Amino acid sequence: MYECRNCGGNLKFDIGSQKLFCEYCGTLEDPYNVYKERDAEESTQYDVTVFTCPQCGGEILSEDTTAATFCNFCGGATILNSRLGKERRPHHIIPFTKTREDCRRAYAKMVRRAIFAPKELRDEAHIEKFRGIYMPYWIYSFKTQGMVYFNGSKSQQKGDYLITRHYTMQSNVDAVYRGIAYDASAAFADNLSGAIAPFYLEEEKPFTPSFLSGFYADTSDVDSYVYEEEAQDMVMEDGCERMSQNAVCSRFHVKKGKNRNSLKKALQPAQTVKELAMLPVWFLAYRKDDKVAYAVVNGQTGKAAADLPVDMKKYMAGSLLLAVPLFFLLNLFFTIIPTRLLILAALLACVCAYVSVSQLSRLMAKESGEEDKGYQFKLGKGGVVKKKMKIIPTSILITVLGVFCPYILIAEIFSGGSGLMTGVFFALAAAGIVLGGCLKKRRIPFKKAFPVLVKPIAAVMLAGVIFVCNPVSDLYYYGGAAVSLCMVIWTLTDIIRRYNLLTMRKLPQLHKRGGEL
């Protein structure tokens, strides 16, 4: 802990003054002018590292990546200097500039736009306090200087022939990119860290541990090479875009095809610098049962992001209010007859099947962490994301829906249509949904796909059977439409429930205890 020179109190970083502040006597200190006299004592017993608070002697609970935390007993801010050794010590830090109140306002503005969000998200009694955490980030800098060589081409039409001339082009390049940041914590999901970007690194300062006093801080547990290729590819893509806008490059079609690949390869950075930095992030947790949803706010810019769950009752009420005027509006232009109603219900079931499997695919990807390179690195997979696998060419389902659907709708509207052709269409559509996995590119196990697909597919197949049988009584069509719509509503509730699973997950690595700010 950092002690006040006047009263011995615990100095903590104050966002407003950007200095260390003693809440007991009001002393302000420059973060670069204070030194720690007492630190958390570290002892290793039975292969376990235990830290004791220098203020009260209590045992400090921490994870392997914790660099700054609070004592659970006295609430004193404690920095674990042994966790900030040479390998993990940041080069720079951006201090917090947004206060907790700033975060509340940014969060409230975001939630106001989410009309279907649960009311608990607006009720402070159900929301944990904001916690300021310095998260580790890898900052990449790239430099390309000198002469580069790449391909260009120019085509000319002469009669029936297209003559293409190929050229080797050269240009002197002097490009420097700095400030490409990726979070270096496996516990911090890439989608959340990306959503609150960017940080403005021109405001960074040389790192000193005193900035961490009064906040939590985590050390890096993801190596720098994990995101290096992605950052480098971003730089080369930007370089290609800028070069191709040049008048000469544009005239020689540098932006197209193989020429672009040649230019991109030529712009590969010759020099790469990787630095570790501590960047400020506010976390807000919303709990429901054993699930936790997180909102994050950029501690420098105030940009907020969250995966907000959907309140089922609000969604259904909103859908009903929207459906009533739509029903009367459609009645002004179309006459609702039994066959059209059944077709519409079956097509809605097809759409619901696609959306439902899409959500299931996303849920599986999130649970496995396959799109989070930091998490994959933590699992020992080197941060390499597996490529998605196609189950079946998407053109099959597109062809089915694109060729048969217009024919059936036109036939039904203008001539009453063919019951047999309509039934065949819906049978093919159901088969396409099953085989194609609703256009998804990830392999979904049958056991997980079946409960999702069985309801909308049953609705589609029921419509197909009714059209093939072509009953005389309209009651069969109305009954089939009613059953199909019930299946659609049932499927919609499944979609919302699965979406909420995407937003409400156990993330114990971000549960910070004690030291409320």
C-alpha positions in Angstrom: 0.0 0.0 0.0 1.0 3.6 -0.5 1.0 5.5 2.8 0.2 9.2 3.2 3.2 11.1 4.5 1.0 13.2 6.7 -1.4 10.7 8.4 -0.3 7.2 7.2 -3.6 6.6 5.4 -4.0 4.6 2.3 -3.3 6.7 -0.8 -5.6 5.9 -3.8 -5.6 7.3 -7.3 -8.2 10.1 -7.7 -9.7 10.4 -11.2 -10.6 14.1 -10.9 -7.2 15.4 -9.9 -5.2 12.6 -11.6 -3.2 12.3 -8.5 -3.0 10.0 -5.4 -5.4 11.2 -2.8 -5.7 10.5 0.9 -9.4 10.4 1.9 -8.5 11.1 5.6 -6.5 14.3 5.4 -6.9 15.3 1.8 -3.3 15.1 0.8 -2.5 15.0 -2.9 0.6 13.3 -4.3 2.1 13.0 -7.8 2.0 9.3 -8.7 5.7 9.5 -9.8 6.8 10.9 -6.5 5.6 8.3 -4.1 7.2 5.0 -3.1 5.8 2.0 -1.4 7.1 1.4 2.1 5.1 -1.7 2.8 3.9 -4.4 0.4 1.7 -7.5 0.7 3.9 -10.2 2.2 4.3 -13.2 0.0 4.8 -16.7 1.2 4.8 -20.0 -0.6 3.5 -23.1 1.1 2.4 -26.4 -0.4 2.8 -24.9 -4.0 0.4 -22.1 -3.1 1.3 -18.4 -3.1 -0.4 -16.6 -0.2 -0.4 -12.8 0.2 -1.1 -11.1 3.5 -2.3 -7.5 3.8 0.4 -5.1 5.1 -2.3 -3.1 6.9 -4.3 -5.7 8.9 -2.4 -9.0 8.3 -5.5 -10.6 6.7 -5.1 -13.1 3.9 -5.6 -11.6 0.4 -7.6 -13.7 -2.0 -6.3 -13.4 -5.6 -6.0 -15.2 -8.8 -2.8 -15.9 -10.7 -3.2 -12.9 -12.9 -4.2 -10.4 -10.2 -1.8 -7.4 -9.9 -3.9 -5.0 -7.8 -6.8 -5.8 -5.5 -8.3 -5.0 -2.1 -8.1 -6.7 1.2 -11.3 -8.5 2.0 -11.1 -7.6 5.6 -10.0 -3.9 5.9 -10.6 -2.8 2.3 -7.1 -1.5 1.8 -5.9 -1.1 -1.7 -3.0 -3.5 -2.3 -0.6 -3.9 -5.2 1.1 -7.2 -5.6 4.5 -6.1 -6.9 5.8 -9.7 -7.4 3.1 -10.1 -10.1 4.5 -7.1 -12.0 7.9 -8.6 -12.6 10.1 -7.9 -15.7 8.0 -10.2 -17.9 4.6 -8.8 -17.0 5.5 -5.2 -16.2 3.7 -2.8 -18.6 5.5 -0.2 -20.5 2.6 2.4 -20.5 -0.6 3.1 -18.7 -3.7 5.2 -19.5 -5.1 6.4 -16.2 -8.9 6.4 -15.6 -10.5 9.6 -16.8 -14.1 8.6 -16.6 -15.7 8.4 -13.1 -18.3 5.9 -11.9 -21.0 8.5 -12.5 -19.8 9.0 -16.0 -20.2 5.2 -16.5 -23.7 5.2 -15.0 -24.8 7.8 -17.5 -23.2 6.0 -20.5 -24.8 2.7 -19.3 -28.2 4.3 -18.7 -28.1 5.9 -22.2 -27.3 2.5 -23.8 -30.1 0.7 -21.8 -32.7 3.3 -22.7 -32.4 2.2 -26.3 -32.9 -1.5 -25.4 -36.7 -1.5 -25.1 -36.9 -5.2 -24.5 -34.3 -5.3 -21.8 -35.4 -6.6 -18.4 -36.4 -3.9 -15.9 -33.8 -5.1 -13.4 -31.1 -3.7 -15.7 -32.5 -0.2 -14.9 -33.0 -0.9 -11.2 -29.9 0.0 -9.2 -30.9 -2.4 -6.5 -30.3 -5.3 -8.8 -27.0 -4.1 -10.3 -23.6 -4.5 -8.6 -21.4 -1.4 -8.4 -19.1 -0.5 -11.1 -15.6 -1.8 -10.6 -12.6 -0.2 -12.2 -10.1 -2.7 -13.5 -6.8 -2.0 -15.4 -6.7 -4.6 -18.1 -3.5 -5.6 -19.9 -3.3 -4.9 -23.6 -0.7 -5.7 -26.2 0.1 -2.6 -28.3 1.5 -3.3 -31.7 3.5 -0.9 -33.8 4.6 -1.6 -37.4 7.0 0.2 -39.8 7.6 -0.2 -43.5 10.2 1.9 -45.3 12.0 1.7 -48.6 11.2 0.6 -52.1 8.5 -1.9 -52.7 7.6 -3.9 -55.8 4.2 -5.1 -56.8 2.2 -6.1 -59.9 -0.2 -4.0 -62.0 -2.1 -4.6 -65.2 -4.0 -2.8 -67.9 -6.6 -4.2 -70.3 -7.8 -3.1 -73.7 -10.5 -4.4 -75.9 -9.6 -4.9 -79.6 -12.3 -6.5 -81.6 -13.2 -9.9 -80.2 -10.0 -9.9 -78.1 -9.2 -8.5 -74.6 -5.5 -7.7 -74.4 -4.1 -7.5 -70.9 -0.6 -6.1 -70.3 1.1 -6.9 -67.0 3.6 -4.5 -65.3 6.0 -4.6 -62.4 5.5 -1.4 -60.4 7.6 0.2 -57.7 7.0 2.8 -55.1 8.9 4.3 -52.2 6.9 3.7 -49.0 7.4 5.3 -45.6 4.6 4.0 -43.3 4.4 3.8 -39.6 1.4 2.3 -37.7 1.2 2.6 -33.9 -1.5 1.9 -31.3 -3.1 -1.3 -32.5 -4.4 -2.7 -29.2 -5.6 -6.2 -28.3 -6.5 -7.3 -24.8 -3.9 -9.6 -23.2 -6.2 -11.3 -20.7 -7.8 -14.6 -21.5 -10.6 -13.7 -19.0 -11.6 -10.6 -21.0 -13.7 -11.7 -24.0 -12.5 -10.4 -27.4 -15.9 -9.3 -28.4 -16.3 -7.1 -25.3 -12.8 -5.6 -25.6 -13.3 -4.9 -29.3 -16.7 -3.2 -28.7 -15.3 -0.5 -26.4 -12.3 0.3 -28.7 -10.4 2.4 -29.4 -8.2 3.8 -26.7 -6.3 7.0 -27.6 -2.7 6.1 -26.9 -1.5 9.7 -27.2 -2.7 10.1 -23.7 -0.6 7.3 -22.3 2.0 7.7 -19.6 5.0 5.8 -18.5 3.9 3.0 -16.1 4.4 3.3 -12.4 2.5 1.0 -10.0 1.1 3.9 -8.0 -1.5 4.5 -10.7 -3.1 1.1 -9.8 -3.8 2.1 -6.2 -7.5 2.1 -5.6 -8.4 -0.1 -8.5 -8.1 -3.7 -9.5 -5.6 -4.8 -12.1 -4.8 -8.0 -14.0 -1.6 -9.0 -15.5 -1.1 -10.5 -19.0 -1.6 -14.2 -19.5 -1.7 -14.2 -23.3 1.5 -14.0 -25.3 2.1 -11.2 -27.8 2.3 -13.5 -30.9 -1.4 -14.5 -30.5 -2.8 -11.3 -32.1 0.3 -10.2 -34.0 -0.7 -11.8 -37.3 -4.2 -10.3 -37.1 -2.8 -6.8 -36.3 -0.2 -7.1 -39.2 -2.9 -8.2 -41.6 -5.0 -5.1 -40.6 -2.0 -2.9 -41.4 -1.4 -4.5 -44.8 -5.1 -4.2 -45.7 -5.1 -0.5 -44.8 -1.9 0.0 -46.8 -3.4 -1.7 -49.8 -6.5 0.5 -49.6 -4.5 3.7 -49.4 -2.1 2.8 -52.2 -4.9 1.7 -54.5 -6.4 5.1 -54.2 -3.4 6.7 -55.9 -4.2 7.8 -59.4 -1.4 5.7 -61.0 -2.2 2.6 -59.0 -5.9 3.0 -59.8 -5.1 3.2 -63.6 -3.1 -0.1 -63.4 -5.8 -1.9 -61.4 -3.6 -2.5 -58.4 -6.7 -3.0 -56.2 -8.0 -6.0 -58.0 -7.4 -9.8 -57.8 -3.8 -11.0 -57.9 -2.4 -7.5 -58.1 -3.9 -6.7 -54.7 -2.3 -9.8 -53.2 1.0 -8.8 -54.7 0.7 -5.3 -53.2 -0.3 -6.7 -49.8 2.7 -9.0 -49.7 5.0 -6.1 -50.7 3.6 -4.0 -47.8 4.4 -6.6 -45.2 6.0 -4.6 -42.3 9.7 -4.9 -41.9 9.7 -3.9 -38.2 7.4 -4.9 -35.4 7.3 -3.5 -31.9 5.2 -5.1 -29.1 4.6 -3.4 -25.8 2.4 -4.2 -22.9 0.1 -1.5 -21.5 -2.5 -1.1 -18.8 -5.8 0.4 -20.1 -8.8 1.4 -18.0 -12.1 -0.5 -18.1 -15.2 -0.3 -15.9 -17.1 -3.5 -15.3 -20.8 -3.7 -14.3 -22.3 -7.1 -13.4 -26.0 -8.0 -13.5 -26.8 -11.2 -11.7 -29.8 -13.5 -12.1 -29.6 -16.9 -10.3 -26.2 -18.3 -11.1 -25.8 -16.4 -14.4 -24.0 -13.1 -14.9 -24.2 -10.5 -17.7 -21.5 -7.9 -18.1 -21.5 -4.4 -19.3 -18.2 -2.7 -19.9 -17.3 0.9 -20.3 -14.1 2.4 -21.7 -12.5 4.2 -18.7 -10.9 6.8 -21.1 -13.7 7.5 -23.6 -16.8 6.4 -21.8 -17.9 4.1 -24.7 -20.2 1.4 -23.3 -21.1 -2.1 -24.6 -23.0 -5.0 -23.3 -24.9 -8.1 -24.4 -28.3 -7.3 -23.0 -30.8 -10.1 -22.3 -34.4 -9.9 -23.6 -37.4 -9.8 -21.4 -39.8 -12.5 -22.7 -43.0 -10.7 -21.5 -41.9 -7.4 -23.0 -41.0 -9.0 -26.3 -44.3 -10.9 -26.6 -46.3 -7.8 -25.7 -44.4 -5.7 -28.2 -44.9 -8.3 -30.9 -48.6 -8.4 -30.2 -49.0 -4.6 -30.4 -47.2 -4.6 -33.7 -49.1 -7.6 -35.1 -52.5 -6.0 -34.7 -52.0 -2.9 -36.9 -50.1 -5.1 -39.5 -53.0 -7.4 -39.7 -55.4 -4.6 -40.5 -52.9 -3.0 -42.9 -52.5 -6.3 -44.9 -56.3 -6.7 -45.1 -56.4 -3.4 -47.0 -54.4 -4.9 -49.8 -54.9 -8.6 -49.7 -57.8 -10.9 -49.1 -56.8 -13.5 -46.4 -57.9 -16.9 -47.7 -57.1 -20.2 -46.1 -54.3 -21.3 -48.5 -52.5 -18.0 -48.3 -52.7 -18.0 -44.5 -51.2 -21.5 -44.3 -48.4 -20.6 -46.7 -47.5 -17.6 -44.7 -47.5 -19.6 -41.5 -45.3 -22.3 -43.0 -42.8 -19.7 -44.4 -42.6 -18.0 -41.0 -41.7 -21.5 -39.6 -38.9 -21.8 -42.1 -37.5 -18.4 -41.1 -37.8 -19.2 -37.4 -35.9 -22.5 -38.0 -33.1 -20.6 -39.6 -32.9 -17.9 -36.9 -33.1 -20.6 -34.2 -30.3 -22.7 -35.5 -28.2 -19.6 -36.1 -28.6 -18.7 -32.4 -27.7 -22.3 -31.4 -24.6 -22.1 -33.6 -23.5 -18.8 -31.9 -24.2 -20.3 -28.5 -21.9 -23.3 -29.2 -19.2 -21.0 -30.6 -19.3 -18.9 -27.5 -19.3 -21.8 -25.1 -16.3 -23.3 -26.8 -14.6 -19.9 -27.1 -13.5 -20.8 -30.6 -13.6 -17.1 -31.7 -11.7 -15.8 -28.7 -8.0 -16.1 -29.4 -7.0 -15.2 -25.9 -9.2 -17.9 -24.4 -8.0 -20.5 -27.0 -4.4 -19.6 -26.0 -5.3 -20.2 -22.3 -6.6 -23.6 -23.3 -3.2 -24.4 -24.9 -4.4 -24.1 -28.5 -2.0 -21.3 -29.3 -4.7 -18.8 -30.1 -5.5 -20.5 -33.3 -9.2 -20.4 -34.2 -10.6 -23.5 -36.0 -11.9 -22.8 -39.5 -15.6 -23.2 -39.9 -16.8 -26.3 -41.7 -19.7 -26.2 -44.3 -22.2 -29.0 -43.9 -23.7 -28.6 -47.3 -23.4 -25.9 -50.1 -25.7 -23.0 -49.2 -26.9 -22.9 -52.9 -29.1 -25.9 -52.3 -31.4 -24.2 -49.8 -31.1 -20.9 -51.7 -32.3 -22.6 -54.9 -35.2 -24.3 -53.1 -36.4 -21.0 -51.5 -35.6 -18.8 -54.5 -37.2 -21.0 -57.3 -40.2 -22.6 -55.6 -41.3 -19.8 -53.3 -42.1 -17.1 -55.9 -43.9 -19.7 -58.1 -46.1 -20.8 -55.3 -46.9 -17.3 -54.0 -47.8 -16.1 -57.5 -49.8 -19.2 -58.3 -51.7 -19.0 -55.0 -52.5 -15.3 -55.4 -53.6 -15.3 -59.0 -54.8 -18.8 -59.8 -55.4 -20.7 -56.7 -52.1 -22.7 -57.1 -51.4 -26.4 -57.2 -51.8 -28.3 -53.9 -49.3 -30.9 -55.0 -46.6 -28.4 -56.0 -47.1 -26.5 -52.8 -46.8 -29.6 -50.7 -43.6 -30.7 -52.6 -42.1 -27.2 -52.0 -42.7 -27.4 -48.2 -41.3 -30.9 -48.1 -38.2 -29.8 -49.9 -37.9 -26.7 -47.7 -38.0 -28.9 -44.6 -35.4 -31.2 -46.0 -33.2 -28.2 -46.9 -33.4 -27.0 -43.3 -32.4 -30.4 -41.9 -29.6 -31.0 -44.4 -28.3 -27.5 -44.8 -28.4 -26.6 -41.2 -30.1 -23.4 -42.2 -27.1 -22.1 -44.1 -24.8 -22.4 -41.1 -21.2 -23.2 -41.6 -20.6 -24.9 -38.2 -21.3 -28.6 -37.6 -24.1 -28.8 -35.0 -24.6 -32.2 -33.3 -27.9 -33.8 -34.0 -28.8 -34.0 -30.3 -28.6 -30.3 -30.0 -30.2 -29.5 -33.4 -33.2 -31.8 -33.1 -35.0 -30.0 -30.2 -34.6 -26.7 -32.0 -35.7 -27.9 -35.5 -38.4 -30.3 -34.6 -41.1 -27.7 -34.0 -40.7 -25.5 -37.1 -40.0 -28.6 -39.3 -43.2 -30.2 -38.0 -45.1 -27.0 -38.9 -43.6 -27.0 -42.4 -44.3 -30.7 -43.0 -47.9 -30.3 -41.7 -48.5 -27.6 -44.3 -47.0 -29.8 -47.0 -49.3 -32.7 -46.0 -52.4 -30.5 -46.1 -51.6 -29.1 -49.5 -50.8 -32.6 -50.9 -54.1 -34.0 -49.5 -55.9 -30.8 -50.8 -59.0 -31.2 -48.5 -62.3 -29.5 -49.5 -63.0 -28.0 -46.1 -61.3 -24.8 -45.2 -61.1 -25.8 -41.5 -58.1 -28.0 -42.3 -56.2 -25.0 -43.7 -57.2 -22.7 -40.8 -56.3 -25.5 -38.3 -52.9 -26.1 -40.0 -52.2 -22.4 -40.0 -53.1 -22.1 -36.3 -50.8 -25.1 -35.4 -48.0 -23.6 -37.5 -48.3 -20.2 -35.9 -48.3 -21.8 -32.4 -45.1 -23.7 -33.4 -43.6 -20.3 -34.6 -44.4 -18.7 -31.3 -42.9 -21.7 -29.5 -39.8 -21.4 -31.6 -39.5 -17.7 -31.0 -39.5 -18.3 -27.2 -36.7 -20.8 -27.7 -34.8 -18.2 -29.8 -35.1 -15.6 -27.0 -34.2 -18.2 -24.3 -31.0 -19.2 -26.3 -30.1 -15.6 -26.9 -30.3 -14.9 -23.2 -27.9 -17.8 -22.7 -25.5 -16.0 -24.9 -25.7 -12.9 -22.8 -26.0 -14.5 -19.3 -23.1 -16.7 -18.5 -20.9 -17.7 -15.5 -17.7 -15.7 -15.7 -16.1 -16.2 -12.3 -12.8 -14.9 -13.4 -14.2 -11.3 -13.4 -15.9 -11.6 -10.0 -13.9 -9.0 -7.9 -14.6 -9.0 -4.2 -14.1 -6.3 -1.6 -12.8 -2.8 -1.9 -16.0 -1.2 -3.3 -15.0 2.0 -5.1 
